[in-house]
Each structure stands twice: as C-alpha cells, then as structure tokens.
Amino acid sequence: MGKTIVGLEVTEESVRAAEISLGRKPQLVAYGEVPLPPEAARDSEVLDAGAVAVALRQLWTGAKFKSKAAVLGVASRRILVREYTTQAMRPDLLREALPYQVQDLLPVPASQAVLDFFPLSQEGDQVSGLLVAAVSENIEQIISTLAKVKVRAQAVDLAAFGLARVTAPLASPEETVATVNIGDHTTQVVISRGGVPLFVRLLPIDVATAATRRHNGALVEPELELAVAGSGLGGGTGLTVPSRTRGSIRAETPPGVSDLAARLRSTLAFFGSRATSVPLSRVFVTGAGATVEGVMPSLAAAIDTPMALVSLGDVISMSAPPPAGEVALNLVGTVGIALGEASK
C-alpha cells in the first residue's frame, strides 16, 4: 500500500476517521467511528482529554489505520466564518497583517485565535474571500490529545471546506450547489462552485439522531462500527427526494426538524438574494441527522431546489460495502477533509 492520510473529526458523540490513499485517484482504505461518553467533547472541542484519547486509541487500533498523520476537521459554533475583503498582497504578508486587520471582528484577542483566509476573487487591488477564525486553545487541546496516542495533526481544515470538496465531482464545474451536513447539534451549510466554497454557515440546531439518543441513555451502547476497504467501487444511495406539501410535513414532524427546515430555507434564500449570487442547481444532504424521521421530507417541502442524499459510496471507491445508516453519512465529510491533503 502506498502513502495514506487520515481525515479526523471529534464531535460530541464520537470520534470518526477515514483513511484514504494518496495519488491521482484517492481510495478509501479504512474507516471507523467510536462513540464518546457524555461530556467528553463538544463539537471540535475536547473537554475530557483522557476519555477522547481512549476513544482515539480504540479507533486507530480497531480500524487498523496505517498512517499516524491526520488532517483535523473542525466545525464549531464558536468558529467564525465570514466574507472579508482586504488589500491584495503576498500570502506571507497577508498572514502577518491579518491579525491586526480583523481584531475588531473577533470574539477573542487575535493572539488567541487561529486565522485563515480563503481568497475567492480579486478586483483591482482588493481581494475578497472567506475569513476563518477559531480559538487557538481549542485547536491546541485537540492536537495535544492526538499526541497522547502518537497521532500527528498534519493540518487543520474547516469541515465545511471538506464538504464542498467531496461533493464537487457530483456536479459540473459550472454548477452552484449547496452541501448540507446535518449533525446532532450543528448543521453545516456550504455553497460552492467546482469545489470552491463561496458561502459557509453553521446552524446550531439539535436533531435527535441515534447517537444523541444513545448519549441520553435511550439506546444500548453499540459496538464499535469499523470496516477496512481496499479496491473497487462502493455503491451509494444517491436518492432523489420527492417534494411534499409544507402543511402536511409541518403537522407530523417534531419542532427541531421544522426549525431545521425553516432555517435552511432562510439560509439558502439569503445567499440567493445577493447581487453576486447565481441560482442553486441542487442541494446535497448528508450527515446522521438526515436519517431522523421527517427530516428529508421536511427539507424537500421547504426547499424548491432539487435535493439528493449523499452517502459514502457516492463519493469514493472501496472494496467492502459502505457501512449502513448513520456511519455512511457521517463519513462523507470526513473523507472530504482527507481529500484536501490528498490533492496536494
């Protein structure tokens, strides 16, 4: 086997990772997800380093990952993602100037933040793009926890960027698409064209997935869900969701689902209302929350754009059948995180 890289995410419910081969045609070679005990972590924040380290060790051993190098994907409501325009300059000079330029936009001192700027367009001497800011203490805590199990964080990536990357082959380069990852407590929305993110929003909405119910003690703790993959193509669902009337859906779904549909509709409408926007051609949906009863029909009723459910087998090849249910949906974004390093 050639060189590989592991995409890794730490959520409130679990640690999950996907290992892919590096090269022209990346392939999934191993993957896994290990549940976390309550209060061990919050989205991309480690609260109990010991408990998370135990889960990471179990994940690496059980999935038989070959690589100890990981790309860490982060997605937290405390991460700032906003459009930003600044004077065009060399990347190294921009990195030096950025902390001074954006201090007033940050909830913490710039010295306590990890900053990144994703340029999208330039007009004259002004460059516009996406500013990303995370609390450095949170990132350092995850990196130090990885070090406990001898895993090296090779890079840190915004999980939403991985979502844009992984669904890019499912659309033409000219299409503008939205990718929606419905998590247990946070829904990520990224609008992109040709895999390039144009707009990112995180929606803090609780959706009662099976993982959440396990945390609340309603279900028996599952065994570790792991598989090892090699060559071949894994089949995915690629489901097209039929539309239903908003009134009928609203009457049969819990408040969290209705709130999710309304806020997603509002988010997409906000993007569409901007002068520079072009119409969305379709919406890709993934994440464990998509399996919650009523979610997909509610979204289809609230959003006029064609919608498709994306599973692991839709975005990368593997020899073993893709895992069923939530794991296959959760790992879509995790693969996208790893693909960022594979393409370098």
N, C-alpha and C positions, 0 to 999 in steps of 0.2 A: 504494500500500500504506500502511496506517495504521501506528501505532506498534507496535513489536515488542520482545520481550525474549528474551534467550538464557539457557537453563539450561546450566550447565557443570559437568563433573566431571573431576578429574585422578586417574587410577588408576596402578597400577604399570605397566600395559601400554599405556595410551593416554590421550589427551585426547579427550573427546567432548562434543558440544554439540547442542542443539536450539533453534531459534528459533521462537517462536510469536507470533501476533498478539494484541494486547490488545483486550479487549472482552467482550461478553456470551457469545460463542461462540468461544473461542480456537481457532486453527487452526495447524497446523504448516506453516511456510513454507520452512524449510531445516533440514538436519541433517547431521552428519558425525562421523567418528571417525578419528583419526590415531594410528598406533602410536608408542610411545616406545621409545628404545633402552634396553637393560638399565641399571639403577641410576640412571635419570634421575629417577624419582619412586617413592614408596611411596604406599599409599592415602591420598589427600588431603595428602600431604607432598611438597614439591619438594626434590630432592636436587641436581639439576643444572639451575640456572635457565636457562642458555643453551640446553640441549637442549629443555627444555619450552617456552621462548619460540619456538624454531624451529618446533616442532610446532603451537603455538597460531597462529602466523602462517600456516602452511600450512592449518590448519583454517579460519580466517576467510576466507582468500583462495579456497580451493577450494570451500567451501560457499556462498560469496557472501552471508554474513550481512550484513544491512543495519544491524543495531544493534551498537554498541560497548559497550552496557550489558549486564552479565551477572549472573545470580544464581549464586553459587558453592555447589554442593552438596558437603558433606563427610561422609565415612564412614571412620573410622579406629578401629582397636582402642585407640588412645590417647585417644579421646573418651569421656568419662564420661556415661552416660545412666542416671539412676536416679530412682525415685519420691522425692518430697520434700514435706514438709508444713511450712508456716510460718504466721505470723500474717498475716491479711489486711490489706493496706494498699494505698495508691495505687501504680500501676505504677512511677512515678518514684521513690517512696520505697523500694519493694522492690528496684529496681535498685541503689540506693545501699547498702542493707542486706545484700544477698545475699553479697557477697564476705566480709563478717565472719561471716555465719551459717554458711557452708559450708566455711570454710577447712580444718577438720579432715577433710573428705571428699575433698579434692583431693590429687592426687599432686604438685602444684607449688604454690608460693605463689599466693594469689588474684590478686596483682598481675601474675602471668604467665599468667593464664587468661582466656579469653573465656567469659562466663557468660550463660546464658539460662534462663528459667523459663517453662514452658508450663502455665498453670493449667488444671485439669480439673474440679474440684468444690470447693464450699465448705460447711463445716458450722460454724455459729456464727461465731467469729472466726478459724477456721483454714481455710486454703486449701491444697489438695493438687494436685500436678501433677508434671510431669517436669522435673528439673534436667538441663541440658546444660552440660558444661564441656569446652572444648578449649584446648590450649596456644596462647597468642596468637602465639608466634613462628612456629608452623607456618602459621597463617592469614595472618599478615603476609607471610610468604615467598611464598605463592601470589598475594596481592594485588599485591606488588611485581613479580612475574613477569608478571602480566597487564598491568601498567603499561608494561612494556617493549614490548608490542605495541599500546599505546594502547587497551586494553580496561579498562573501569571496572567494578569489583565493586560493583554497586548494593546487594547484600545477600548475607548468608551464611546458608545454611539446612542443617539436618541432612538428609542424603539420605533417611533413613528417613521423615521427615515428608512428603517428596515422594512416596514410595511409597504412604503412606496416602491422600494427596490424589488421586493419579492413578487409583487403583482404586476410589475411593468411588462413582462412577457405575455400577460393575458390580454393586453390591449395594444393597439397600434401606437407608434411613437407620436402621432398627431392627436390622439385622444386625450382629453382631460377626464380623469377618473378620481373617484373618492374611494379610499380603503378605510374600513371601519373595523376596529378590533374591540369587541365587547368583552371587557374583563369583569371580574367580580365587583370591583369598586370604582374602576375608572374605564371609560370608553375613549379610545384614541381615534381621532379622525385626521386623516392626511389626504389632501387633494394634490394630485401630481400629474405631470405630463412626461411620458417617456422615462418614468422612474425618478424624475426630479421633483422634489417636494415644493409646492407653491404656497401651501397654507396648512397649518397644524393647529388643532385644538384638542384639549383634554377635557372631557366632561365627567365631573365627579358624581356618578350615579351608581347606586348599589343594585346589582342584579343577582338574584338568588340562584347561582349555579350550584351544581352538586358539590363542588369544592367548598363553597360557602356553607352549605348545609352540613357538611362534614365538620367544619370548624365549630358549628353550633351544636354538634352532638346528635344531629338528627339521623345521620347515616353511620354505618360501621366504617371504620378507617380502612381504606382499600390497600391492597398490596401494591408494592412498587410497580409502576407501569413502565416497562422497558422493552426495547427491541433493538436488534442490530441489523443493519441493512447493508447490502453490497451493490451489485449491479442490477440493471433492469429498470422498469418504469412502474411506479406505484400509481394505481388508479384513484382518482378523487371523485367528489360528488359533482362539482360544477353545477349545482342546482340553480335553476331559474325560478324565482319566487313569484307565484301568481298574485295579482292585485286583488284586494278585497275592500269593501267599503269601510270608511273610517268609523262610522257609527257602530257597526256590528263588532268590530275589533275592540273598540273602547269599552264596550259593555262586558267583555269576557276576559280582560287582562288586568293584572294587578297594577297598582299605582306606579311602581318602579318602571315597569315596561312601557306604560303610557307616557311617563316622563321622558324616558329614553327616546321614544319615537318623536315626541314633540321637540325635544332639544336638538336632535339630529336634523330634523326638518328645518329648524331655525338656523342651525349652523350652515347647512348647505345653501339656504336662501340668502344668508348674509354674504357668503362667498360669491354667489351668483349676482348679487346686487352691485358689486363693484364694477367700475368702468372698465377695468382691465381684464375682467373675467370673461371666459368663454363657457358655453353650456357644458355641463357634465354629460358624458355619453353613457356612463354606467357607474354603479356603486358595488364594490366588492365588500363582503362582510365575512369576518372570521372571528375567532375567539370563543371561549367556552360559553359566554353569555348568549351566543346565537342559538344554543341548544335549549335555552329556557323556553318553556311553553308560552306561546303567544308572541315571542319576540319577532321572529321573521315575518309573520303575517301583519303585525303592527307596523313594522318598518315599511313593508310593501304598501300598506294602506296610506301611510303618511307621506311617502316619497314617490314622486311620479317617475323618477329615473329608473330604467331597468336595473335589476339587482340580482346578484349571484352570490351564493355561498361558496367560499373558497376553503378547501381542506388541504392537508399536507401533500397528498398525492397529486394535486393540481399544479404544484409549483416546483417540485424537484423529483428526480428519479431515485429509485431504491429497489432492492431485490425483495425484501419482505413486504407483505401488505402493510399499508399505513395503519397506525393504531386507530381504534374506533372512538367515536364520540368526541369528548372534550379535548383529549390529548392531541388528536389530529388537527383540531382547530387552533389550540393554543400554540402549537409548534410552528405554525405558518410564519408568524412574526419573528420567532427565534431563528428560523432559517434565514430570514431576510437580514437579520443582524450579522450573521456569519458571512453572508454573501458580500457584504461591504469589504471585508478583508480579502475574500477570495478573488475579487475583481481587480485587486491592486497588482 
